[in-house]
Amino acid sequence: MSAERLRERLGRQAPGQWELYRKSGRSRETLISPRSRLVSTRREEGWAARWFEGNALHFASGSGPEELERAMEDAAAVSVSAGPRFDWPTGRNSELAAEENLETPPDLFDELSRMLAAESRGDARVTQLAIRRGATVERIENARGLVVTMSTPRLDGVAHATGRRGNQSCEARVLFRWDGPPDIASVARRLCDAAVLPLSLQASPVSRGEWLLEPAVGAFLLAALAPIFHGAQTPKWINRSRFCAAGISLVDDASVDAPFDGEGTSTRRVVLVENGELRGRLRDLETAAASGSASTGHGVRPSYRTPPAASPRRLFFEAADAVPPLDLLATVRRGLFASALTAPIRVDLEADRYEVEFTGVSIVAGRARGPVAGGRARGRISRLLHDIVGSATDRRFLPVPYPVGTPTLLIGRAQFE
């Protein structure tokens, strides 16, 4: 079985109405602890096909060409309801150069351990560090002559630490992704806050006030709200002309990561919110056809085993009047700084509600006054978005799982527990 045979089969089964997808991934990972250093290599390959029979879109996947052919036979026998017909993208790009050897990820355990010890004053230690360097190659072709081949490199990982003070202990985990040189200092600060601040056992000293969000907290919050921009239904509470505070914009632009999406549509910058006004949505081929519009290049394949679906690819904040983080801190009269999450963020988009549990620091007159072991903020999403009153210049991207970039954000009013 070969790709040529699959193309021939699809051409007979769905003339002019098929797509063939292949994904191959390679990665090298270092897993380091105080007593061991392991290096592992991983490879994976996956194939998938989509095709129209009438107005029904079929999907099949397999770990190789033979497995895909068998899956296609099974999929063709299943009755599928009709859906919107769309036109496959056209175009062609050059083939990639030969595959290069992956370098072993950097061993940064000792450096991170030193930085964490200094940040925590000896109250926290690194227990494990996993760093992965990888590359994914995707090839998309269809009946309209599209041939797209693209390679996506990555350098990411996860760090674990334990904080200990007296008979109290706390475990922490931090995810990171680096688009440039490794930023160990940022990982150390986040680990320190997550592992040490809960040891204070101090409850929130305020029930309401200003709320300063560390970039990682803001990134997870933005990711939780992202279905607003690609879900089937827009929540009824959304006011397009007054979506959030003036001066705030939200953009999705994955052009630095890949020139095409998982369907072969060209990547482009999509402005979702501009100066507080809701402007756009993210669409793949299917949702674009259903709405009578064009794809925005956001057909995302988390795995070859599932068909592409509309989703963010590289989502981030832009602010008109961003200031240095310390200048933003100085404006806080009384409130809390959320430095790390202690539970997954919970949102109910239909009901316009959110709840965030975090650890952090209390702030009075622009100065940190003491640690807060655990706090909870809850309220209406619509109110939260309109109460963004400040943004810093320290935007950072985190994998959640796609890259989400936020700076330190200041919420003017919040309710705490």
N, C-alpha and C positions, 0 to 999 in steps of 0.2 A: 504494500500500500504506500502511495506517495501523495504529495500535495497535488500533483498533476491529475492523478486518478480521482481525488476528491473534487477537484474543479470540474472534471468531466461529468461526474455523477451529479453534482449540483446543477450543472448546465442542462442536463437532461431532465432533472426533476423540477427545476424552477428556472426556466430560460429567462435570462435577464434580471432575475430577482433573487440573487444570493450574495452571501458574504462569508468569507473564510478568515478565521483569526487564529494566529499562533503566538504563544507566549513562551519564552524561555528565560529563566532567571538563574543567576549565579551569585553566591555570596560567601564571604569568609567572615567568621565571627570569632572574636576573642572573648572567652568567659573567664574572668579573673576574680579570685578571692584571696584572702590572706594566705591560704595554704596551697593554692593550685592555680595553674595557668594553662588553659586549654584553647586550642585553635581548631575549629571545625570548618569544613567546606560543604556547601550544599548546592545542589542543582535541581531544578524542576522544569518540567515542560508540560504545556497544555494546549489543546486544540479546541476550537469551537466553530460552529456554523449556524447561520441564520438564513432562512429562506421563506419566501411567500408562496403559498399555495392558495389561490383565490385571494381573499383578503385576510387569511389567517397566517400569522407570523409564527414559524416554528423555530425552535432552538434545540441544539444538541451539543454536548461537550464530551471530551475524553482525554486521557493522558497521552495519547498517541494517535496517529492516523487510523490504525485498525480499530482502536477503541471508539474513535469518533464515528467511523462508518457504522459500527454496530449501534451506537447511540442514535444515529440518524434514522436507522430503520425503525427503532422503537419509537422515536419522536414522530415519525411520519404516520404511525398507526394510531396516534392519540388525536382525538377530536379537539380542535382549538377554536375558540370563539373568534369571530372576525374583529378586527381592530382597524385603526387608521392606516392607510397605505402611505408610505413615504418613499421619496426618491433617494437612492443610495448616492453618496458623494462621488464626485469624479476627480481625477487628477493623478499625478504620478511623481514620485521622488526617486532620487538615486539610492542605490543599495549601500548598506553600511560596509565599512572596512572590516577586515578580519578581526575576530574576537581577540582582545588583549588579556593578559594574565592579570588577575586581581591582586593587589598588594595586601599583605596582612594588615588588619586595622591597627592603629597605634595602641601601644600599651600605656595607658594613662592612669592606671590604678594608683601608683605611688604618688603622683602629682595631685590627683583628686583627694587622696587621703590626707596629704599635708594641708591642702587648702581647706578641707572640711574641718580638720582639727583646729586650724586657726580661726575659722569663722565661728565655730561652736565653743571655743575656749575649752576644748577637750571633752565636751559633753556628747559628741557624736563621732561615729567611725563608719567608714565604708565597709560593707559586708560583701558586696558583689558588684562587679561592673561588666556589662556585656556591651561590646561595640561591634557593629556589623557594617562591613563595606560590601556593597553589592551593585549589580547592574542587571537591569531587565531589558530584554529586547522583545519588541512586539512587531508583528507583521500583519497588516490588514489588507485584504484584496477583495474585490467584488466584481459583479458581472458588468459593471459600467467602466471597467478599465482602471479602477483605483488600485495602486500598489503603494502602500505606505510602510516604511520600515523605520523604527525609531528606537533609540537606546536611552534609558534613563538611569543615571548613576545615583547612588545614595550612600550616605554615611550617617547612621543613627544608632540608637541604643537605649539602654535602661540602666540606671544606677540605683542600688539599694543601700540603705544606711540604717543604723540603729542609734537612737539617742538614749542616754541613760543618765539619771540624776537620782542619787540615793537608791531607793527601792522601786523607782518608777522607770519604765522604759517605753519606747515608742519606735515602731518600724516605719520607714518611709521609702517611697519609690518615686523616681523622677524619670520621665521620658524626655528624650532630646533628639534633635535632628540638626545637623550642621550643613549649611550650603557652602560654607567657606572653611577657614581654619577652625580647629576644635576650640570651643569656648568653655574651658573647664571652670573658670571662675563663676560663670552663671549657674552651672550645674551644682557647684559647691554651695552657693548661696541658697538655691532652692531646696537642696537636701537638708541644709542646716535648719531652715525655717520649718520644714515639714517634720523633721525628727526631734527638734528641740523645743519649739514653742508649745506643743501640747503638754510638755512636762511641767509647765508653770501651774497647771490646775486652776488658772484664773478664769472666771466667767467674764462675759462682756460687761464692762462698767457702764455702758450706755444702752438705752433701748431704742434710740433713734439718733440720727446724725448723718454726717457725710461718710461716704464709703469709697475708699481708695482700693483699686484692684490691681494686683501684680499682673504683668503680662500673661503669665501662664494661666491664672484664674480667668482673665478676660478671654483668652483663647478658647478655653473649654466652654465658657458661657456663650461665645459667638457660635461655636460649633453646635451647641444645643439649640440655638435659635435658627440655624441655617435652613431647616425644612421650610421656613417661611418663603424662601426664594426658589424652591423647586418642588414643593409638595403639590399634590393634585388640587387642593383647595386652599385659597388664601383665607386665613382667619378673618371672621367678620369684624373684629375690633380694629383692624388695621385701617388707618387713614393714610392714603397714598401721599397726600400733599403735606402731611405732618407726621411722618413715620417715626422720626426721632429728633433729637436736638439739632438745631441749625449748626452748620459748621462741620458736621460729621458725614463722611462718605464711606460706603462699603463697596469694595471692588473684588472681582474674581479674575485673576489673570495668571494662567499657568504657562505663559510663553517661556519663562526661564527654565521650566522643567521639561516640556515636550512641545513640539510644533503641531501635534495633532492630538485629538482625543481618542478614546477607545473605539470609535466608529470611523475614524479617518477624516473627521471634520477639522478644519484648521482651527488652531487655538487663537483666541483673541481676548482683548481686554473687555470685560463686561462690567459696566457701572450699575450696581444694584440699588444703591442709595446715593443721592447727590445732594449735599447741603441739607440733609434731613428729609429729603423727599424721595419716596420709593419710585425707582425708575425702571428697573428691569427684573427679569427672571432668568433662571438657568434652565436650558432645554437640551434634551437629546433629540435624535431623529423622530422617535415615536411621539414624545410629548409635544414637539414642535408641530408635527402633522396634525395632532388632535386639536391644537389651538390655531391652526392655519397660519403659522409663522415659520421661521427658519431656525435650525439648530444653532445654539450659541457655542457649540464645541464643548459640551459638558456631558457627553455620553461616557460614563465611567464604568470600568470593569474592575471591581475589587478582586475578582478571581475569574479565571477562564471558565469556571464551572457555572457561572451565572451570567445571564444576558446583561448587556450594558443598561444603565439607568441614569437618569438626570441626577447630578450631584455636584457639589463644589469640587474644585480641583486645587486652587490656591486662593484662599479667601482672606481678605485683610482690611483693616481700618485705614482710612486716610482722614486727617484732620487739618483744618485750615490754620488753626492757631496753636499748634503744638509747642510745648515749652519743655525745658529740661526737667527731669523727674524731681529734683530737689526743689525747684521753683513751684511745681505742682503741690508737693507736700507742704510747702510753706503757706499755702492758701487754706489749708484745712483748719477749721476752728475747733471742731470737736467731732470725733468719729472713730472709725476703725479702718485699719489697713488689712485687707485679706491677702495673705502671703502664700497660702497653700490650701488646697481643698482637702477636706477630711471625708468626703463622700461624693459620689457622682452627682452632678447637677440635675435637678428634677424640674422639668417644665411641662406644662399643659398648654399647648399653643391654642387650642380651641377655647379653653376657659380663661386664657390670658393670665396665667399664674406661673410663678417661678419660686424655687427654694434652693438656696445655696448654703452649705455647711462648710466652715472654713476655720483655720487657725490664723492668728495674726498678731497685730499690735494695736493698742489704743493710741490715739493721737489727740493732743490738746495744743492749741495755738501753734500748729505747724511742727510740733516736736513729739517724738515717740515717748510715751509715758510708761509703758509696761506691756509684757506679753499677754495675749489672750489665748487660752488653751483651746477654746472652741466657741464659735459663734454661729448664728444662723440668721440669714437675711431672707425674707420672703415678701411677696407682694405681687403687683401686676406688672407684667412684661411691658405693657404700653407705658406705664409710669416710669419704669426703669429706663427705657430708651429715651424718653423725653428729659430725664434728669441727668443725662451725661453733660457735665458742665466743664470738663477739662480733659486734655489728652497730652501725654508726654511724648518725647522724641525717641524713646527707647523701644520701638517696635521690635518684636522678636517672634519668629515662627516656630510653632510646635507641631509635631505630627499627631493629629487627633481624629482619624489616622491620616487624613490629607493635611497639607500644611495650612495652618491658620495663624495669621499674624496680627497681634494686637500690641499696643503700647500700654503703659500704665494709664488707667482710666480713673477719673474722679466722678462719682455719682453724688449729686447734690443732696439728695434726701433718701434715706433708707430706714426700714424698721428692723431692729435686731432683737434676738432672743438669746 
